[in-house]
Amino acid sequence: MGAVVPSPGWPPGMGWDTGRCWGGHWGVSSMGAMRGQGAGGVQEGPSHVPRPLAPWQNQGLGCPGWEGGGPQRLMPPAGGGPQLLPHQDRLWGCVGGDWSHAQGLPPPRPTPPSPDLFPMVEPILPSLQEEDGIVVWVLGAGPYPPGVVALQELLDEASEELEPEDVWQPEDMNDTCLYIFTSGTTGLPKAARISHLKSIMCLSFYELVGASSRDVVYLALPLYHMAGSLLGIVGCIGIGATCVLKEKFSASQFWDDCCAEGVTVFQYIGELCRYLVNQPQRPGERQHGLRLAVGSGLRPDVWRRFLERFGAIRIVETYGLTEGNVTLFNYTGTPGAVGRSSFIYKLFSPFEIVRYDVAEGAPVRDKAGRCIRVGTGETGLLIAPVTPRTPFLGYAGSQELSEQKLLRGVFAEGDTYFSTGDLVEQDAAQFVRFRDRTGDTYRWKGENVATTEVAEVLAAHEALQEVTVYGVSVPGHEGRAGMAALVLRPGCRLDGAGLYQHVAELLPPYAQPRFLRLQERLEMTATFKQQKVRLAQEGFDPARVPDPLFLLDEAARAYVPLGPALWEDIVAGRRRL
């Protein structure tokens, strides 16, 4: 069996926060991995020579003082998600103490860090030990101060033979297996509960999209989010494929990496593909072995440019949420669709699309208080029934966080549905297309404006490299006016008249962005999703925004510079939009 070794120093089964953890061993051994079988993996630099997987894993579960057979819990480094390095061997953790203050998370158990991060923990060791009774585990040989356990020394002493009592199995497959933080595109990240069943289902991810043990998968996504960890790493383990782990994605090095490592499958987030097509053309960029790209968030304009430029690569676009209970696959390669439904498919992954009131921020209900299904080609809110077969486990912490994602009495008394927060539409051929996030779509001049559609039009302009669109409040005006943050291509300048003509030809007046903000780069989450919250809060006030601002001037038929005087006229109502 070929599996994945993310790093030579990472014992499988010790990298996850788990409420009731399968510990890595139960999941891998249940697939038939036996002692002495190899695990192939690649990181930056030379490929790792396959090494025995199960003995190393067994040592981790049986090592003295390590409760490998029971629930394990991880506490992330201070500072939150963006501070976490993408490889699990560099996470640090502590054991013991009172962690009830940690936003509702259960108390952590040991998750060993790499020695190179130990200096980050060392200054606070006295307070950890004296006030909280914390024991720190470090992956690597000592010596270390009292109260710090050198895990590698214990692993070296541990037996390679696995005792039955070392393996813990869940009583219920819908019990919490681990916590994964959401991306936090519209607010703070939340710790989503992931079940054992969902974790194990990810073993079949790559098989479902057409990959096999012969493939080499290129993965440059952070492993502390679901796409990189459960879909990427666990998916590779499921088919026995080799995984090329890249600590940081580099568009300029991507094709060189693919050729050097024999990459055949690329797991993407849509923005990664945009970075690739925005790179200057280079000789030989079609001379590669990449045959399959699978992921989510690939916009139609980038999809077509990607294929035209890099050759006949099969693209499988998928849809899903970390905490969600609905999944979609677009097997056909139809650009812009996140999936295709059918009667049979909905038996396994049921969902509905209901009318949504953007102004009210809630689904439309009839006189009986029930939601209304949309018609063919009509945009609506994607929801999925919460049942024992399609559960929603919610989030760690306050029950209110989980309740906010639920709709009750949707079609009948007592039913419950999970709200994805995504607006989609389904055409006559049953293709489902993503339109916008509910928090991103805004109303202007009495019309709903989908930010993704406006962004696609702007991104088609030859001078623009990256675009994000959002709504901003304007005193004296109903709704929110459109605003776009732009990044220019190298060597290009903003032609206000040319860009005005571009949007006037392709967008109705209500959808044309009233304001522009010129930036050097767009702010992204750790999973390469655009951050719009801060941009919307800063608005179009030159005193708050350090970047150049522009206003759509219909009289001049151009975007003109927006300074303090013009801003004051707008706020005072002397300049209508």
PEKA-V386505 format. One record per pair of residues at least 24 apart in sequence whose C-alpha atoms are under 7 Angstrom apart, sorted by the first residue. I is the first residue (numbers start at 1). GAP is how many residues later the second one is. Records with the same first field share a line. If there is no record, write none. Layout:
I=GAP / GAP
This chain:
1=32 / 36 / 37 / 239
2=36 / 37 / 38 / 238 / 239 / 240
3=36 / 37 / 233 / 234 / 237 / 238 / 239
4=35 / 36 / 37 / 229 / 232 / 233 / 238 / 239
5=34 / 35 / 36
6=35
7=82
9=80
10=79
11=45 / 46 / 49
12=45
14=97
15=73 / 74 / 96
16=58 / 162
17=55 / 56 / 57 / 161 / 162
18=53 / 54 / 55 / 159 / 160 / 161
19=52 / 53 / 54 / 157 / 158 / 159
20=51 / 52 / 150 / 156 / 157
21=49 / 50 / 51 / 156 / 157
22=146 / 147 / 155
23=45
25=32
26=141 / 143
40=202
41=201 / 202 / 203
42=201 / 202 / 203
43=201 / 202 / 203
44=201 / 202
55=105 / 106
56=104
58=102 / 103 / 104
59=96 / 99 / 100 / 101
60=95
61=105
62=96 / 104
63=91 / 92 / 95
64=90
68=98
69=97 / 98 / 99
70=98
72=37
73=34 / 35 / 36
74=34 / 35 / 36 / 37
75=33
82=444
86=136 / 137 / 138 / 161
87=136
88=135
89=24 / 25
90=24
93=43 / 44
94=40 / 41 / 42 / 43
95=39 / 40 / 41
96=37 / 38 / 39
97=35 / 36 / 37
98=34
103=294
104=292 / 293 / 294
105=291 / 292
110=27
111=26
112=25 / 26 / 27
113=24 / 25 / 26
114=24 / 25 / 26
115=24 / 25
173=24
180=44 / 45 / 46
181=44
182=140
183=342 / 344
185=340 / 344 / 345 / 346
186=347
190=205
191=204 / 205
192=130 / 131 / 202 / 203 / 204
193=130 / 200 / 201 / 202 / 203
194=129
199=31
202=28 / 29 / 32 / 33
203=31 / 32 / 34 / 35
204=31 / 34
205=26 / 30
206=29 / 30 / 33
207=32
209=107
212=27 / 29
213=26 / 27 / 28
214=27
215=26 / 27 / 49 / 50
216=25 / 26 / 27 / 28 / 46 / 47 / 48 / 49
217=25 / 26 / 27 / 46 / 47 / 48 / 49
218=25 / 26 / 27 / 45 / 47 / 48 / 49
219=24 / 25 / 26 / 27 / 47 / 48
220=25 / 26 / 27 / 28 / 29
221=306
222=305
226=96
251=24 / 25
255=30
258=30
259=29
262=27
263=26 / 27
264=25 / 26 / 27 / 28
265=25 / 26 / 27 / 28
266=26 / 27 / 28
267=26 / 27 / 28
268=25 / 26 / 27 / 28
269=26 / 27 / 28 / 29 / 259
270=26 / 27 / 28 / 29
271=257
273=29
274=28
277=28 / 29
278=187
285=25
286=24 / 25
299=37
300=35 / 36
301=155
303=32
323=69 / 71
324=68 / 96
325=59 / 65 / 66 / 67
326=24 / 25 / 58
336=97
337=94 / 95 / 96
338=94 / 95 / 96
339=92 / 93
340=90 / 91 / 92
341=89 / 90
342=88
350=34 / 35
351=31 / 32 / 33 / 34
352=30 / 31 / 32
353=27 / 28 / 29 / 30
354=26 / 27 / 28
355=25 / 26
356=24 / 25
358=84
359=84
370=39 / 40 / 41
371=39 / 40
376=50 / 51 / 52
377=48 / 49 / 50
378=47
379=44 / 45 / 46
380=43 / 44 / 45
381=40 / 41 / 42 / 43
382=37 / 38 / 40 / 41 / 42
383=34 / 35 / 36 / 37
384=33 / 34 / 35
385=31 / 32 / 33
386=30 / 31 / 32
440=30
442=29 / 38
443=36 / 37
444=35 / 36 / 37 / 66
445=65
447=63
449=62
454=57
457=49
463=25 / 26 / 29
464=24 / 25
465=24
470=62 / 66
471=65
472=64 / 67
475=96
476=97
481=33
482=29 / 30 / 31 / 32 / 33
483=30 / 31 / 32 / 33
484=29 / 31 / 32 / 33
485=31 / 32 / 33 / 34
486=31 / 32 / 33
487=31 / 32 / 33 / 34
496=62 / 63 / 64
497=60 / 61 / 62
500=57 / 58 / 59
514=37 / 38
515=35 / 36 / 37
516=33 / 34 / 35
517=30 / 31 / 32 / 33
518=29 / 30 / 31
519=28
541=26
